[in-house]
């Protein structure tokens, strides 16, 4: 991801500048230029192809399903106050899933799929489930799938649970192309319901200046592009 390679370029520049000044300056300049490019509003051009691939789920599509799947997106920690336990992505996904849940005249089942392999917390699904309940979702309508560690494993586990039945798939807009690709590869029939859009529709003059939020967008975009390439090569 850009943030990692920027660090590498600057680190190489520092070491080379001790003995080979010109090479060191070259790497430092590359690092600074990369930081500027990936931390400005240009980051939105990276995420747009990913986020514009699928639109918001329609009322008609919601009316024809009785199940939705929420892919987890990490947590901050169970020791935080309940309102701050979920990561930004997971929170946005959970809100999107709740909106679909209450749009149905007859409530539907919510499957929370996945865990956080980078976290020591092993009850990610339970924390999200508690959040749903706090918003008025019936706990009886929530099903936990906590065996999977990544998108591909989620697809395999869900195949056992839902078979070829259609369901709404709720995940971040940037993550949706990769999710739909691998879900359809294993024989699932997801209806995309993207949420957690990162692109800003209104840009300002300040977007020409470096900003950590834009660097994060660039990191996420590269993660998704290379993840999609990896899945297409492997599967």
N, C-alpha and C positions, 0 to 999 in steps of 0.2 A: 504494500500500500504506500501511497505517496509520503505519508508522515515518516514511515520507516526509512525509505530511501533518501529522503531529505537529511535525516540524521546521519545515515551512512556517508553521504557525500560530504557533509560538514566534518565528520570525524576523519575521513580520508584526507580532506583538505588540511586539517590541523596537523596530522602526522607527516604528510608530505612536505608541508611548509617548513618543517624543521631541517630538512636536508635538500629538498628540491622545491624551491620557492614557487617557480612558475607552475609546476604541476599542482602544488597545494592551492595556489590562487585559482586555478582552473576549477578544481573540485568545489571550492568554497563558492565561486560564482554560480556553478551549476546548482548547488544546494540552495542558494539564495533565490535564483531564478525559479527553481521548481517550487519553492515555498510561495513565491509571489503568484505563480500561475494557479496552483491548486488551492490557495486560500482566499481567492477573490471570488467575485460573482460568476466567474467562468465555470465554477463547479456546477452551476445549474445546467450548463450545456452537457455535462457528463451524465447527470441523472435523468434528464428529460427523456431520452430514448427508452429508459427502463420504466419510468413512471407513466408515460403516455401510452404504453402498450395495451393496458386494460383500463376500462372506465368503471365508474361506480356501479354496483349491482342494481338492477332495475326492480321496480315494484312487482312486475310480473314474474320475474325470476324468483324473488323472495316468496311470492305466493305459491310457487310450485315445489318448494322444498320443505322438508321437515327436519333437517339436520344441517348444522354448520360446524366447520372445523377451524379452530383457532391455533395457529402455530405460535409457540412461545418465542419471545425475543429477548430473554434475559431478565434478571431482576437486580435490584440494588442491595437487597438483604432483608431478612425477616426481622432484624433488630431495629429497623427503622420504623417510624410511625406507619400505621396501615396505609395512609395516603401516599407514602413515599417508598413503598416496598418494591414497586414495579419499575422497570426501566422505562424510558420515554417511549421506545418502540412498543413494548408490551402493553403499556398503558393505552396508547393510541389504538392498538389492535383490539384490546379488550372493550374499549368504548365503542368501536365500530361493530363488534360482535353483539354488544348489548343493544345497539340501535336496531340491528336486524331482528334480534330476538323479540323485541317489543313491537315491531312492525307487523308481525304475524298475528292474525286473529286468534289462531291457536298456537300456543308456544311450541318451540322446537327444541330439540336436543342440541347441546353444545359440547363438542369434544375438544378438550384442551390437549394438544399433542406436542410432546417434546419436553426436554429438560435443558438445563444450562450446564454444558460440559466444562465450562471455564469457572464455574462457581462451586464452592464447597456445600452450598445449600442443595439438599436433595428433594425438597418439597415445593419445587417451582409451581407445579400444577395446583397444589393446594392453596398457595398464596393467591394465585389468579382466581381460583374458585371462590375464595373468601371475598375477593373484590367484587366478583359477579353478584354474590349473595347480598353484599352491602348496597348494591344498586337495585335490588328487588328481584333478581333472577332466582328461581326456585332451585334449591340444591339438588332436587330430584332430577332436574333437567340437565345436570352437568355430569359429564363422563371424563375421567382422567386417563390419558395414555402417557405414561412417564418412562417408557422403556427406551424411546428413540433419543439419539444424541445429535442427529443432523436431519436435514430435509429428506434425504434418501431413506433413512431409517424410519422417519415418520410415515413416508409413503407406504413402506412395506407393512408397518404395523396397522395403518388405517385400512389397507387392502383386506386384512383379516377381519376388520370390524364392520366395514360398510360395503365391501364387495364392489359391484358396479353401480350402486345407487348414487344418484346425483346429490351433491351437497354444496353449500356455499363455503368457499375457502377464504378465510380472513388472514391476511398477513400484510406486511408493509408493501407499498406500491413498488419499491425498488426490488423487493425479494420475490414479487409475484411471477415474473417471467421464468425464473429458475424453478420455482415451485410448480407452476403449471406444467412445465416441460417434464419434470421427473415424475409428477403424479400421473400424467397421461401415459408415460412410458411404462409404468407398472400396471396400467389398466384401470385407473381410477377415473371418475367423471366429475371433476371439480368445476364449480361455477365461480369465477374470480370475483372477489369482493375486496378490492384493495383499499387500504387505509394508510395512515402514517405517511402522507405525502410530504416530501422534504423541499420540493421546488417552490420558490417564492415567485408568485405571479407578478408582483410589483417590485422592481429593482430601484435602488436609489443611488445617488452619486457616491455614497459611502461604500457601495459594493465593489468599487475599484480598489479599495484598500484591503489589506490582508485581515482575515477574521478567522478565528479558530473554528467557528461553526461551518465555514465553507471548506476548511481542510477536512473536517469530519465527513462532510458530504462526499468529498473526493475519495476518501478512504472507503466509505461504504459503496460507492459506485465501482471502484476497482475490485473490491471484494466480490461484488455481484457479477461483474463481467468475467472475471477469471473463474468464479464458481460455475457460471453457465458454460464457459468453454470446457472446463474440466468434466462436467456432467455429459456434455455432448460428445466428448472424446471417449469417455469411459462407458457410457450407456447409449 
